[in-house]
Amino acid sequence: MSPISAQQRLQLALIALRQDIAAHPDGHCRLPRFDSQLFRTKGTRLADYLAEVEQNFTRLCDSASDLVRSAWLAERLVDQVAALQREASTQQLRTRREKPLSNPRAVKYQEYREYERRLLAMIDQREQRLALAETLAVQHQLKQDLETLEGRLARCRQAIRSVEWALSLRGGQQEE
């Protein structure tokens, strides 16, 4: 596969992503949507992250002579585009599903479930990259990332159980 065709495919993916993000309004999000290792942007809108992806694509096109930099940027771009595509594809589901909740615990529960979903996606992504990693240094870094993410997932699931327990207590008190 020639670098030109890969670059063109990436450009087509960016165009499709731009159209997908423009077609769906951004949902309300109080916190940055992605891990800081994936995006430097701290915005809460998908358009903010798309702008960073487009800047990285421009850098990739400009750094064709530096193979090491190009390879790193290409890998980062693929990861960023995949993450944005996942987020954009769930945007419509979220806007349909989101109803104002009066119970703060229910809001926390939904928030923790969303964190869990994102962590599972990041773990899956790192496991796929680990399976394709060629150097020991990259494998070591990915294993460290996986350990960190699995620790976060464990804490997230503990928080979910805590909120579920609090919700079940509240539900039991209401029935009495």
OpenMM code with the backbone's topology and positions (N, CA, C; nanometers):
from openmm import Vec3, app, unit

residues = "MET SER PRO ILE SER ALA GLN GLN ARG LEU GLN LEU ALA LEU ILE ALA LEU ARG GLN ASP ILE ALA ALA HIS PRO ASP GLY HIS CYS ARG LEU PRO ARG PHE ASP SER GLN LEU PHE ARG THR LYS GLY THR ARG LEU ALA ASP TYR LEU ALA GLU VAL GLU GLN ASN PHE THR ARG LEU CYS ASP SER ALA SER ASP LEU VAL ARG SER ALA TRP LEU ALA GLU ARG LEU VAL ASP GLN VAL ALA ALA LEU GLN ARG GLU ALA SER THR GLN GLN LEU ARG THR ARG ARG GLU LYS PRO LEU SER ASN PRO ARG ALA VAL LYS TYR GLN GLU TYR ARG GLU TYR GLU ARG ARG LEU LEU ALA MET ILE ASP GLN ARG GLU GLN ARG LEU ALA LEU ALA GLU THR LEU ALA VAL GLN HIS GLN LEU LYS GLN ASP LEU GLU THR LEU GLU GLY ARG LEU ALA ARG CYS ARG GLN ALA ILE ARG SER VAL GLU TRP ALA LEU SER LEU ARG GLY GLY GLN GLN GLU GLU".split()
positions = [
    Vec3(0.0856, -0.1180, 0.0000),
    Vec3(0.0000, 0.0000, 0.0000),
    Vec3(0.0897, 0.1237, 0.0000),
    Vec3(0.0645, 0.2126, -0.0900),
    Vec3(0.1470, 0.3328, -0.0993),
    Vec3(0.1012, 0.4359, 0.0034),
    Vec3(0.1959, 0.5229, 0.0478),
    Vec3(0.1590, 0.6251, 0.1459),
    Vec3(0.0516, 0.7199, 0.0936),
    Vec3(0.0471, 0.7418, -0.0365),
    Vec3(-0.0515, 0.8331, -0.0935),
    Vec3(-0.1914, 0.7760, -0.0750),
    Vec3(-0.2105, 0.6481, -0.1029),
    Vec3(-0.3432, 0.5894, -0.0887),
    Vec3(-0.3864, 0.5864, 0.0583),
    Vec3(-0.2934, 0.5615, 0.1483),
    Vec3(-0.3276, 0.5636, 0.2910),
    Vec3(-0.3669, 0.7046, 0.3336),
    Vec3(-0.2945, 0.8026, 0.2829),
    Vec3(-0.3255, 0.9420, 0.3144),
    Vec3(-0.4617, 0.9802, 0.2577),
    Vec3(-0.4922, 0.9351, 0.1384),
    Vec3(-0.6222, 0.9646, 0.0784),
    Vec3(-0.7353, 0.8985, 0.1573),
    Vec3(-0.7130, 0.7737, 0.2005),
    Vec3(-0.8152, 0.7049, 0.2806),
    Vec3(-0.8387, 0.7786, 0.4114),
    Vec3(-0.7321, 0.8255, 0.4722),
    Vec3(-0.7461, 0.9013, 0.5963),
    Vec3(-0.8212, 1.0311, 0.5723),
    Vec3(-0.7918, 1.0960, 0.4609),
    Vec3(-0.8614, 1.2197, 0.4275),
    Vec3(-1.0105, 1.1933, 0.4048),
    Vec3(-1.0445, 1.0833, 0.3398),
    Vec3(-1.1850, 1.0474, 0.3188),
    Vec3(-1.2548, 1.0173, 0.4519),
    Vec3(-1.1830, 0.9512, 0.5415),
    Vec3(-1.2396, 0.9230, 0.6741),
    Vec3(-1.2656, 1.0531, 0.7489),
    Vec3(-1.1754, 1.1504, 0.7356),
    Vec3(-1.1946, 1.2803, 0.8003),
    Vec3(-1.3151, 1.3545, 0.7429),
    Vec3(-1.3334, 1.3463, 0.6133),
    Vec3(-1.4479, 1.4124, 0.5500),
    Vec3(-1.5780, 1.3499, 0.6009),
    Vec3(-1.5821, 1.2174, 0.6044),
    Vec3(-1.7019, 1.1485, 0.6535),
    Vec3(-1.7272, 1.1815, 0.8000),
    Vec3(-1.6216, 1.1871, 0.8781),
    Vec3(-1.6344, 1.2198, 1.0205),
    Vec3(-1.6853, 1.3624, 1.0387),
    Vec3(-1.6329, 1.4550, 0.9614),
    Vec3(-1.6771, 1.5939, 0.9680),
    Vec3(-1.8267, 1.6035, 0.9378),
    Vec3(-1.8718, 1.5314, 0.8360),
    Vec3(-2.0138, 1.5327, 0.7999),
    Vec3(-2.0994, 1.4690, 0.9099),
    Vec3(-2.0502, 1.3603, 0.9686),
    Vec3(-2.1244, 1.2923, 1.0743),
    Vec3(-2.1388, 1.3813, 1.1972),
    Vec3(-2.0311, 1.4492, 1.2336),
    Vec3(-2.0352, 1.5379, 1.3503),
    Vec3(-2.1260, 1.6576, 1.3235),
    Vec3(-2.1220, 1.7096, 1.2006),
    Vec3(-2.2072, 1.8232, 1.1658),
    Vec3(-2.3551, 1.7837, 1.1639),
    Vec3(-2.3851, 1.6580, 1.1333),
    Vec3(-2.5248, 1.6127, 1.1236),
    Vec3(-2.5919, 1.5966, 1.2598),
    Vec3(-2.5139, 1.5744, 1.3630),
    Vec3(-2.5702, 1.5521, 1.4960),
    Vec3(-2.5233, 1.6610, 1.5906),
    Vec3(-2.6124, 1.7256, 1.6594),
    Vec3(-2.5699, 1.8281, 1.7548),
    Vec3(-2.4964, 1.7645, 1.8718),
    Vec3(-2.3986, 1.8378, 1.9219),
    Vec3(-2.3237, 1.7884, 2.0387),
    Vec3(-2.4136, 1.7838, 2.1597),
    Vec3(-2.4047, 1.6751, 2.2340),
    Vec3(-2.4766, 1.6651, 2.3595),
    Vec3(-2.4038, 1.7412, 2.4684),
    Vec3(-2.4732, 1.7675, 2.5765),
    Vec3(-2.4118, 1.8386, 2.6882),
    Vec3(-2.3116, 1.7467, 2.7561),
    Vec3(-2.1948, 1.7987, 2.7822),
    Vec3(-2.0903, 1.7214, 2.8471),
    Vec3(-2.0094, 1.8174, 2.9330),
    Vec3(-2.0036, 1.7897, 3.0616),
    Vec3(-1.9343, 1.8818, 3.1519),
    Vec3(-1.7834, 1.8631, 3.1517),
    Vec3(-1.7384, 1.7441, 3.1218),
    Vec3(-1.5960, 1.7117, 3.1306),
    Vec3(-1.5403, 1.6819, 2.9923),
    Vec3(-1.4068, 1.6900, 2.9771),
    Vec3(-1.3484, 1.6490, 2.8492),
    Vec3(-1.3920, 1.5058, 2.8156),
    Vec3(-1.4117, 1.4787, 2.6890),
    Vec3(-1.4704, 1.3520, 2.6466),
    Vec3(-1.3688, 1.2382, 2.6337),
    Vec3(-1.2407, 1.2704, 2.6178),
    Vec3(-1.1419, 1.1673, 2.5873),
    Vec3(-1.0239, 1.1742, 2.6832),
    Vec3(-0.9494, 1.0668, 2.6865),
    Vec3(-0.8294, 1.0569, 2.7677),
    Vec3(-0.7260, 1.1583, 2.7191),
    Vec3(-0.6517, 1.2156, 2.8122),
    Vec3(-0.5528, 1.3184, 2.7767),
    Vec3(-0.4362, 1.2613, 2.6955),
    Vec3(-0.4168, 1.1303, 2.6971),
    Vec3(-0.3113, 1.0703, 2.6156),
    Vec3(-0.3518, 1.0630, 2.4692),
    Vec3(-0.4811, 1.0666, 2.4435),
    Vec3(-0.5297, 1.0571, 2.3063),
    Vec3(-0.5460, 1.1943, 2.2427),
    Vec3(-0.5975, 1.2905, 2.3186),
    Vec3(-0.6194, 1.4248, 2.2672),
    Vec3(-0.5615, 1.5264, 2.3644),
    Vec3(-0.5019, 1.6315, 2.3111),
    Vec3(-0.4563, 1.7424, 2.3950),
    Vec3(-0.5724, 1.8359, 2.4254),
    Vec3(-0.6717, 1.8375, 2.3378),
    Vec3(-0.7888, 1.9243, 2.3526),
    Vec3(-0.8633, 1.8897, 2.4808),
    Vec3(-0.9083, 1.9922, 2.5493),
    Vec3(-0.9853, 1.9716, 2.6727),
    Vec3(-1.1303, 2.0168, 2.6542),
    Vec3(-1.1724, 2.0337, 2.5308),
    Vec3(-1.3072, 2.0814, 2.5013),
    Vec3(-1.4133, 1.9791, 2.5371),
    Vec3(-1.5369, 2.0216, 2.5234),
    Vec3(-1.6484, 1.9324, 2.5521),
    Vec3(-1.7327, 1.9074, 2.4280),
    Vec3(-1.6949, 1.9684, 2.3157),
    Vec3(-1.7690, 1.9489, 2.1909),
    Vec3(-1.6878, 1.8598, 2.0972),
    Vec3(-1.7554, 1.7787, 2.0195),
    Vec3(-1.6848, 1.6930, 1.9240),
    Vec3(-1.6094, 1.7759, 1.8213),
    Vec3(-1.6629, 1.8920, 1.7869),
    Vec3(-1.5973, 1.9796, 1.6895),
    Vec3(-1.4590, 2.0238, 1.7395),
    Vec3(-1.4441, 2.0407, 1.8706),
    Vec3(-1.3141, 2.0777, 1.9273),
    Vec3(-1.2099, 1.9692, 1.8979),
    Vec3(-1.2506, 1.8444, 1.9141),
    Vec3(-1.1600, 1.7328, 1.8918),
    Vec3(-1.1348, 1.7121, 1.7423),
    Vec3(-1.2367, 1.7357, 1.6612),
    Vec3(-1.2201, 1.7243, 1.5165),
    Vec3(-1.1161, 1.8248, 1.4670),
    Vec3(-1.1158, 1.9444, 1.5245),
    Vec3(-1.0171, 2.0455, 1.4856),
    Vec3(-0.8749, 1.9961, 1.5150),
    Vec3(-0.8551, 1.9302, 1.6285),
    Vec3(-0.7229, 1.8763, 1.6605),
    Vec3(-0.6836, 1.7665, 1.5620),
    Vec3(-0.7787, 1.6813, 1.5260),
    Vec3(-0.7515, 1.5747, 1.4296),
    Vec3(-0.7117, 1.6349, 1.2953),
    Vec3(-0.7821, 1.7386, 1.2528),
    Vec3(-0.7497, 1.8013, 1.1249),
    Vec3(-0.6118, 1.8680, 1.1281),
    Vec3(-0.5756, 1.9268, 1.2421),
    Vec3(-0.4406, 1.9842, 1.2551),
    Vec3(-0.3347, 1.8740, 1.2452),
    Vec3(-0.3605, 1.7613, 1.3098),
    Vec3(-0.2657, 1.6507, 1.3035),
    Vec3(-0.2547, 1.5946, 1.1618),
    Vec3(-0.3653, 1.5931, 1.0898),
    Vec3(-0.3617, 1.5474, 0.9503),
    Vec3(-0.2750, 1.6407, 0.8661),
    Vec3(-0.2891, 1.7700, 0.8882),
    Vec3(-0.2063, 1.8675, 0.8167),
    Vec3(-0.0588, 1.8459, 0.8504),
    Vec3(-0.0292, 1.8223, 0.9778),
    Vec3(0.1097, 1.7957, 1.0187),
    Vec3(0.1626, 1.6689, 0.9521),
    Vec3(0.0764, 1.5681, 0.9420),
    Vec3(0.1172, 1.4436, 0.8774),
    Vec3(0.1526, 1.4687, 0.7308),
    Vec3(0.0703, 1.5450, 0.6637),
    Vec3(0.0967, 1.5771, 0.5217),
    Vec3(0.2259, 1.6560, 0.5074),
    Vec3(0.2550, 1.7433, 0.6028),
    Vec3(0.3748, 1.8273, 0.5964),
    Vec3(0.5020, 1.7517, 0.6351),
    Vec3(0.4889, 1.6422, 0.7090),
    Vec3(0.6076, 1.5715, 0.7594),
    Vec3(0.6354, 1.4428, 0.6824),
    Vec3(0.6018, 1.4380, 0.5553),
    Vec3(0.6198, 1.3165, 0.4755),
    Vec3(0.7662, 1.2746, 0.4669),
    Vec3(0.8589, 1.3681, 0.4780),
    Vec3(1.0011, 1.3342, 0.4672),
    Vec3(1.0561, 1.2697, 0.5943),
    Vec3(0.9953, 1.2964, 0.7090),
    Vec3(1.0403, 1.2389, 0.8363),
    Vec3(0.9578, 1.1135, 0.8649),
    Vec3(1.0123, 0.9969, 0.8334),
    Vec3(0.9364, 0.8722, 0.8432),
    Vec3(0.8944, 0.8380, 0.9862),
    Vec3(0.9812, 0.8637, 1.0829),
    Vec3(0.9489, 0.8314, 1.2220),
    Vec3(0.8320, 0.9178, 1.2702),
    Vec3(0.8419, 1.0470, 1.2441),
    Vec3(0.7348, 1.1384, 1.2832),
    Vec3(0.6052, 1.1050, 1.2094),
    Vec3(0.6156, 1.0748, 1.0817),
    Vec3(0.4974, 1.0408, 1.0020),
    Vec3(0.4288, 0.9155, 1.0556),
    Vec3(0.5080, 0.8146, 1.0904),
    Vec3(0.4511, 0.6899, 1.1428),
    Vec3(0.3796, 0.7152, 1.2750),
    Vec3(0.4427, 0.7940, 1.3622),
    Vec3(0.3801, 0.8245, 1.4915),
    Vec3(0.2513, 0.9032, 1.4712),
    Vec3(0.2561, 1.0059, 1.3872),
    Vec3(0.1367, 1.0869, 1.3610),
    Vec3(0.0257, 1.0043, 1.2962),
    Vec3(0.0622, 0.9159, 1.2053),
    Vec3(-0.0382, 0.8324, 1.1386),
    Vec3(-0.1077, 0.7414, 1.2392),
    Vec3(-0.0305, 0.6808, 1.3287),
    Vec3(-0.0893, 0.5937, 1.4310),
    Vec3(-0.1805, 0.6735, 1.5244),
    Vec3(-0.1360, 0.7894, 1.5638),
    Vec3(-0.2159, 0.8755, 1.6517),
    Vec3(-0.3448, 0.9185, 1.5823),
    Vec3(-0.3336, 0.9558, 1.4564),
    Vec3(-0.4517, 0.9971, 1.3803),
    Vec3(-0.5531, 0.8849, 1.3685),
    Vec3(-0.5063, 0.7647, 1.3414),
    Vec3(-0.5971, 0.6507, 1.3305),
    Vec3(-0.6711, 0.6295, 1.4635),
    Vec3(-0.5978, 0.6374, 1.5735),
    Vec3(-0.6604, 0.6216, 1.7054),
    Vec3(-0.7607, 0.7333, 1.7325),
    Vec3(-0.7241, 0.8565, 1.6994),
    Vec3(-0.8132, 0.9700, 1.7237),
    Vec3(-0.9394, 0.9606, 1.6378),
    Vec3(-0.9223, 0.9256, 1.5116),
    Vec3(-1.0385, 0.9148, 1.4224),
    Vec3(-1.1309, 0.8032, 1.4712),
    Vec3(-1.0741, 0.6903, 1.5111),
    Vec3(-1.1568, 0.5789, 1.5607),
    Vec3(-1.2349, 0.6210, 1.6852),
    Vec3(-1.1694, 0.6916, 1.7759),
    Vec3(-1.2367, 0.7366, 1.8983),
    Vec3(-1.3488, 0.8356, 1.8655),
    Vec3(-1.3216, 0.9285, 1.7764),
    Vec3(-1.4242, 1.0257, 1.7373),
    Vec3(-1.5401, 0.9584, 1.6651),
    Vec3(-1.5110, 0.8598, 1.5814),
    Vec3(-1.6177, 0.7883, 1.5118),
    Vec3(-1.7082, 0.7164, 1.6115),
    Vec3(-1.6478, 0.6525, 1.7120),
    Vec3(-1.7284, 0.5836, 1.8149),
    Vec3(-1.8157, 0.6837, 1.8890),
    Vec3(-1.7559, 0.7944, 1.9274),
    Vec3(-1.8291, 0.8957, 2.0034),
    Vec3(-1.9409, 0.9567, 1.9191),
    Vec3(-1.9125, 0.9865, 1.7941),
    Vec3(-2.0136, 1.0458, 1.7061),
    Vec3(-2.1272, 0.9471, 1.6794),
    Vec3(-2.0947, 0.8196, 1.6681),
    Vec3(-2.1991, 0.7213, 1.6402),
    Vec3(-2.2938, 0.7030, 1.7587),
    Vec3(-2.2463, 0.7291, 1.8788),
    Vec3(-2.3334, 0.7150, 1.9960),
    Vec3(-2.4039, 0.8455, 2.0306),
    Vec3(-2.3682, 0.9524, 1.9635),
    Vec3(-2.4255, 1.0838, 1.9941),
    Vec3(-2.5770, 1.0851, 1.9758),
    Vec3(-2.6241, 1.0297, 1.8658),
    Vec3(-2.7676, 1.0283, 1.8388),
    Vec3(-2.8408, 0.9444, 1.9431),
    Vec3(-2.7810, 0.8333, 1.9833),
    Vec3(-2.8440, 0.7503, 2.0860),
    Vec3(-2.8554, 0.8258, 2.2174),
    Vec3(-2.7515, 0.9001, 2.2517),
    Vec3(-2.7535, 0.9745, 2.3773),
    Vec3(-2.8603, 1.0820, 2.3790),
    Vec3(-2.8748, 1.1541, 2.2693),
    Vec3(-2.9732, 1.2626, 2.2677),
    Vec3(-3.1138, 1.2065, 2.2755),
    Vec3(-3.1361, 1.0882, 2.2194),
    Vec3(-3.2670, 1.0251, 2.2275),
    Vec3(-3.2943, 0.9731, 2.3679),
    Vec3(-3.1911, 0.9196, 2.4318),
    Vec3(-3.2058, 0.8531, 2.5592),
    Vec3(-3.2042, 0.9497, 2.6770),
    Vec3(-3.1334, 1.0609, 2.6618),
    Vec3(-3.1158, 1.1517, 2.7747),
    Vec3(-3.2448, 1.2262, 2.8064),
    Vec3(-3.2897, 1.2083, 2.9270),
    Vec3(-3.4044, 1.2829, 2.9781),
    Vec3(-3.3562, 1.3456, 3.1075),
    Vec3(-3.4058, 1.4617, 3.1403),
    Vec3(-3.3621, 1.5222, 3.2646),
    Vec3(-3.3983, 1.4325, 3.3834),
    Vec3(-3.2996, 1.4038, 3.4635),
    Vec3(-3.3216, 1.3200, 3.5819),
    Vec3(-3.3234, 1.4086, 3.7050),
    Vec3(-3.4192, 1.3816, 3.7913),
    Vec3(-3.4291, 1.4621, 3.9123),
    Vec3(-3.3422, 1.4042, 4.0237),
    Vec3(-3.3130, 1.2759, 4.0165),
    Vec3(-3.2356, 1.2101, 4.1206),
    Vec3(-3.0857, 1.2244, 4.0910),
    Vec3(-3.0105, 1.2939, 4.1772),
    Vec3(-2.8665, 1.3110, 4.1525),
    Vec3(-2.7911, 1.1788, 4.1474),
    Vec3(-2.8386, 1.0790, 4.2224),
    Vec3(-2.7718, 0.9484, 4.2183),
    Vec3(-2.7909, 0.8816, 4.0824),
    Vec3(-2.9083, 0.8973, 4.0246),
    Vec3(-2.9332, 0.8405, 3.8919),
    Vec3(-2.8458, 0.9095, 3.7872),
    Vec3(-2.8257, 1.0390, 3.8037),
    Vec3(-2.7377, 1.1126, 3.7132),
    Vec3(-2.5951, 1.0592, 3.7271),
    Vec3(-2.5489, 1.0418, 3.8499),
    Vec3(-2.4143, 0.9876, 3.8750),
    Vec3(-2.4014, 0.8474, 3.8159),
    Vec3(-2.5070, 0.7680, 3.8329),
    Vec3(-2.5061, 0.6319, 3.7811),
    Vec3(-2.4862, 0.6331, 3.6296),
    Vec3(-2.5610, 0.7176, 3.5593),
    Vec3(-2.5454, 0.7267, 3.4140),
    Vec3(-2.4062, 0.7757, 3.3762),
    Vec3(-2.3555, 0.8708, 3.4511),
    Vec3(-2.2220, 0.9244, 3.4249),
    Vec3(-2.1165, 0.8147, 3.4409),
    Vec3(-2.1266, 0.7369, 3.5488),
    Vec3(-2.0307, 0.6290, 3.5715),
    Vec3(-2.0413, 0.5211, 3.4649),
    Vec3(-2.1618, 0.4920, 3.4185),
    Vec3(-2.1805, 0.3925, 3.3119),
    Vec3(-2.1139, 0.4404, 3.1824),
    Vec3(-2.1229, 0.5701, 3.1566),
    Vec3(-2.0581, 0.6263, 3.0377),
    Vec3(-1.9059, 0.6159, 3.0507),
    Vec3(-1.8537, 0.6451, 3.1708),
    Vec3(-1.7095, 0.6291, 3.1932),
    Vec3(-1.6691, 0.4836, 3.1701),
    Vec3(-1.7504, 0.3917, 3.2205),
    Vec3(-1.7208, 0.2494, 3.2042),
    Vec3(-1.7156, 0.2128, 3.0556),
    Vec3(-1.8107, 0.2614, 2.9781),
    Vec3(-1.8150, 0.2327, 2.8346),
    Vec3(-1.6881, 0.2841, 2.7656),
    Vec3(-1.6495, 0.4049, 2.8012),
    Vec3(-1.5290, 0.4632, 2.7402),
    Vec3(-1.4032, 0.3877, 2.7801),
    Vec3(-1.3941, 0.3510, 2.9068),
    Vec3(-1.2776, 0.2756, 2.9523),
    Vec3(-1.2683, 0.1409, 2.8819),
    Vec3(-1.3807, 0.0737, 2.8648),
    Vec3(-1.3802, -0.0538, 2.7938),
    Vec3(-1.3341, -0.0358, 2.6493),
    Vec3(-1.3762, 0.0719, 2.5857),
    Vec3(-1.3332, 0.0996, 2.4482),
    Vec3(-1.1831, 0.1260, 2.4439),
    Vec3(-1.1317, 0.2018, 2.5412),
    Vec3(-0.9875, 0.2307, 2.5438),
    Vec3(-0.9072, 0.1039, 2.5698),
    Vec3(-0.9573, 0.0173, 2.6593),
    Vec3(-0.8885, -0.1087, 2.6874),
    Vec3(-0.8855, -0.1945, 2.5616),
    Vec3(-0.9976, -0.2027, 2.4921),
    Vec3(-1.0044, -0.2796, 2.3689),
    Vec3(-0.9052, -0.2260, 2.2664),
    Vec3(-0.8986, -0.0952, 2.2551),
    Vec3(-0.8070, -0.0317, 2.1601),
    Vec3(-0.6617, -0.0649, 2.1940),
    Vec3(-0.6258, -0.0537, 2.3220),
    Vec3(-0.4876, -0.0822, 2.3630),
    Vec3(-0.4541, -0.2297, 2.3418),
    Vec3(-0.5512, -0.3191, 2.3667),
    Vec3(-0.5254, -0.4618, 2.3459),
    Vec3(-0.5019, -0.4912, 2.1984),
    Vec3(-0.5759, -0.4249, 2.1106),
    Vec3(-0.5547, -0.4432, 1.9675),
    Vec3(-0.4169, -0.3920, 1.9267),
    Vec3(-0.3792, -0.2765, 1.9805),
    Vec3(-0.2479, -0.2211, 1.9479),
    Vec3(-0.1366, -0.3096, 2.0027),
    Vec3(-0.1586, -0.3689, 2.1218),
    Vec3(-0.0591, -0.4572, 2.1817),
    Vec3(-0.0378, -0.5805, 2.0939),
    Vec3(-0.1449, -0.6330, 2.0381),
    Vec3(-0.1331, -0.7500, 1.9514),
    Vec3(-0.0520, -0.7191, 1.8258),
    Vec3(-0.0519, -0.5928, 1.7834),
    Vec3(0.0211, -0.5538, 1.6619),
    Vec3(0.1574, -0.4910, 1.6907),
    Vec3(0.1870, -0.4670, 1.8182),
    Vec3(0.3121, -0.3991, 1.8541),
    Vec3(0.4322, -0.4847, 1.8152),
    Vec3(0.5328, -0.4168, 1.7614),
    Vec3(0.6510, -0.4884, 1.7123),
    Vec3(0.7702, -0.4774, 1.8062),
    Vec3(0.7815, -0.3678, 1.8790),
    Vec3(0.8991, -0.3513, 1.9649),
    Vec3(0.8619, -0.3766, 2.1103),
    Vec3(0.9631, -0.4145, 2.1862),
    Vec3(0.9410, -0.4401, 2.3285),
    Vec3(0.9033, -0.3129, 2.4033),
    Vec3(0.9613, -0.2015, 2.3634),
    Vec3(0.9314, -0.0743, 2.4301),
    Vec3(0.7840, -0.0383, 2.4123),
    Vec3(0.7330, -0.0554, 2.2922),
    Vec3(0.5918, -0.0254, 2.2668),
    Vec3(0.5031, -0.1231, 2.3433),
    Vec3(0.5407, -0.2507, 2.3433),
    Vec3(0.4634, -0.3507, 2.4176),
    Vec3(0.4607, -0.3172, 2.5659),
    Vec3(0.5756, -0.2787, 2.6192),
    Vec3(0.5845, -0.2434, 2.7612),
    Vec3(0.4941, -0.1240, 2.7936),
    Vec3(0.4992, -0.0203, 2.7087),
    Vec3(0.4167, 0.0980, 2.7309),
    Vec3(0.2686, 0.0632, 2.7237),
    Vec3(0.2310, -0.0179, 2.6265),
    Vec3(0.0902, -0.0570, 2.6123),
    Vec3(0.0437, -0.1410, 2.7311),
    Vec3(0.1317, -0.2269, 2.7819),
    Vec3(0.0956, -0.3060, 2.9003),
    Vec3(0.0754, -0.2148, 3.0214),
    Vec3(0.1613, -0.1134, 3.0349),
    Vec3(0.1441, -0.0166, 3.1441),
    Vec3(0.0121, 0.0588, 3.1281),
    Vec3(-0.0180, 0.1011, 3.0050),
    Vec3(-0.1441, 0.1698, 2.9784),
    Vec3(-0.2624, 0.0805, 3.0150),
    Vec3(-0.2533, -0.0476, 2.9788),
    Vec3(-0.3618, -0.1411, 3.0097),
    Vec3(-0.3805, -0.1564, 3.1601),
    Vec3(-0.2702, -0.1663, 3.2335),
    Vec3(-0.2802, -0.1781, 3.3794),
    Vec3(-0.3470, -0.0548, 3.4393),
    Vec3(-0.3085, 0.0625, 3.3909),
    Vec3(-0.3682, 0.1873, 3.4393),
    Vec3(-0.5167, 0.1908, 3.4084),
    Vec3(-0.5520, 0.1568, 3.2851),
    Vec3(-0.6928, 0.1593, 3.2452),
    Vec3(-0.7750, 0.0554, 3.3219),
    Vec3(-0.7176, -0.0615, 3.3453),
    Vec3(-0.7900, -0.1643, 3.4194),
    Vec3(-0.8103, -0.1214, 3.5647),
    Vec3(-0.7134, -0.0495, 3.6212),
    Vec3(-0.7316, 0.0057, 3.7557),
    Vec3(-0.8439, 0.1084, 3.7589),
    Vec3(-0.8465, 0.1946, 3.6576),
    Vec3(-0.9551, 0.2934, 3.6486),
    Vec3(-1.0899, 0.2240, 3.6332),
    Vec3(-1.0927, 0.1185, 3.5513),
    Vec3(-1.2174, 0.0452, 3.5298),
    Vec3(-1.2649, -0.0195, 3.6600),
    Vec3(-1.1728, -0.0742, 3.7359),
    Vec3(-1.2105, -0.1354, 3.8637),
    Vec3(-1.2693, -0.0309, 3.9584),
    Vec3(-1.2064, 0.0875, 3.9653),
    Vec3(-1.2588, 0.1942, 4.0519),
    Vec3(-1.3936, 0.2436, 4.0009),
    Vec3(-1.4077, 0.2509, 3.8705),
    Vec3(-1.5343, 0.2942, 3.8109),
    Vec3(-1.6454, 0.1953, 3.8453),
    Vec3(-1.6168, 0.0679, 3.8315),
    Vec3(-1.7179, -0.0345, 3.8624),
    Vec3(-1.7513, -0.0359, 4.0111),
    Vec3(-1.6531, -0.0067, 4.0932),
    Vec3(-1.6803, 0.0036, 4.2368),
    Vec3(-1.7748, 0.1208, 4.2633),
    Vec3(-1.7530, 0.2321, 4.1970),
    Vec3(-1.8419, 0.3484, 4.2117),
    Vec3(-1.9819, 0.3157, 4.1608),
    Vec3(-1.9906, 0.2410, 4.0525),
    Vec3(-2.1216, 0.2010, 3.9991),
    Vec3(-2.1950, 0.1160, 4.1014),
    Vec3(-2.1249, 0.0190, 4.1595),
    Vec3(-2.1885, -0.0665, 4.2612),
    Vec3(-2.2342, 0.0153, 4.3814),
    Vec3(-2.1537, 0.1131, 4.4192),
    Vec3(-2.1893, 0.1985, 4.5327),
    Vec3(-2.3168, 0.2769, 4.5039),
    Vec3(-2.3266, 0.3326, 4.3841),
    Vec3(-2.4463, 0.4091, 4.3473),
    Vec3(-2.5661, 0.3154, 4.3343),
    Vec3(-2.5448, 0.1971, 4.2759),
    Vec3(-2.6543, 0.0997, 4.2650),
    Vec3(-2.7066, 0.0629, 4.4036),
    Vec3(-2.6155, 0.0449, 4.4960),
    Vec3(-2.6542, 0.0109, 4.6330),
    Vec3(-2.7358, 0.1256, 4.6946),
    Vec3(-2.6870, 0.2480, 4.6757),
    Vec3(-2.7591, 0.3644, 4.7294),
    Vec3(-2.8966, 0.3783, 4.6632),
    Vec3(-2.9049, 0.3527, 4.5345),
    Vec3(-3.0336, 0.3599, 4.4651),
    Vec3(-3.1284, 0.2507, 4.5134),
    Vec3(-3.0747, 0.1315, 4.5397),
    Vec3(-3.1623, 0.0226, 4.5864),
    Vec3(-3.2126, 0.0512, 4.7277),
    Vec3(-3.1283, 0.1142, 4.8108),
    Vec3(-3.1737, 0.1522, 4.9450),
    Vec3(-3.2845, 0.2561, 4.9365),
    Vec3(-3.2640, 0.3534, 4.8506),
    Vec3(-3.3643, 0.4597, 4.8356),
    Vec3(-3.4947, 0.4012, 4.7822),
    Vec3(-3.4825, 0.3092, 4.6849),
    Vec3(-3.6024, 0.2444, 4.6302),
    Vec3(-3.6743, 0.1632, 4.7346),
    Vec3(-3.5996, 0.0927, 4.8201),
    Vec3(-3.6601, 0.0130, 4.9268),
    Vec3(-3.7300, 0.0990, 5.0297),
    Vec3(-3.6751, 0.2177, 5.0589),
    Vec3(-3.7384, 0.3066, 5.1557),
    Vec3(-3.8681, 0.3653, 5.1012),
    Vec3(-3.8720, 0.3878, 4.9681),
    Vec3(-3.9908, 0.4454, 4.9091),
    Vec3(-4.1062, 0.3469, 4.9108),
    Vec3(-4.0750, 0.2160, 4.9007),
    Vec3(-4.1790, 0.1149, 4.8971),
    Vec3(-4.2456, 0.0980, 5.0318),
    Vec3(-4.1749, 0.1281, 5.1401),
    Vec3(-4.2298, 0.1058, 5.2743),
    Vec3(-4.3373, 0.2043, 5.3073),
] * unit.nanometer
topology = app.Topology()
chain = topology.addChain("A")
for resn in residues:
    res = topology.addResidue(resn, chain)
    for name in ("N", "CA", "C"):
        topology.addAtom(name, app.Element.getBySymbol(name[0]), res)
